[in-house]
Amino acid sequence: QVQLVESGGGLVQAGGSLRLSCAVRGRAFSSLTMGWFRQAPGKEREFVASMTRTGDSLYNQDAVKGRFTISRDNAKNTVSLQMNSLKPEDTAVYHCAARASLLSNYDRPDDYDYWGQGTQVTVFS
């Protein structure tokens, strides 16, 4: 069983930054592709970014447009999402996700097997 625990959400003014982290327990972290999704009230879960075990990344460019950066630390079993230049439309619950993979990134929720409970990010203007 894989457990994912997110942290780092909060309330921030537009233009500010937040760094989300996700700690992974229960499986060899280096065998996992990690992803970040977000879900705003009344909307479907939206892909934000993902990263393979070798560090290749994929972004939802329409949503983040170079403002967000995903990273992972295989020694600490964590994946992070640095979010800069935040906008009110970034307000959502952000979820960490994982799936076993060799070298591929995935951008659909159904592609992932494990999910964290989520952390709230609220951006006010």
Stockholm file with secondary structure:
# STOCKHOLM 1.0

chainA/1-125         QVQLVESGGGLVQAGGSLRLSCAVRGRAFSSLTMGWFRQAPGKEREFVASMTRTGDSLYNQDAVKGRFTISRDNAKNTVSLQMNSLKPEDTAVYHCAARASLLSNYDRPDDYDYWGQGTQVTVFS
#=GR chainA/1-125 SS CCEEEEECCEEEETTCCEEEEEEEESSCGGGEEEEEEEECTTSCCEEEEEECTTSCEEECHHHHTTSEEEEEETTTTEEEEEECSCCGGGCEEEEEEEEECSSCCCCSGGGCSEECCCEEEEEEC
#=GC SS_cons         CCEEEEECCEEEETTCCEEEEEEEESSCGGGEEEEEEEECTTSCCEEEEEECTTSCEEECHHHHTTSEEEEEETTTTEEEEEECSCCGGGCEEEEEEEEECSSCCCCSGGGCSEECCCEEEEEEC
//
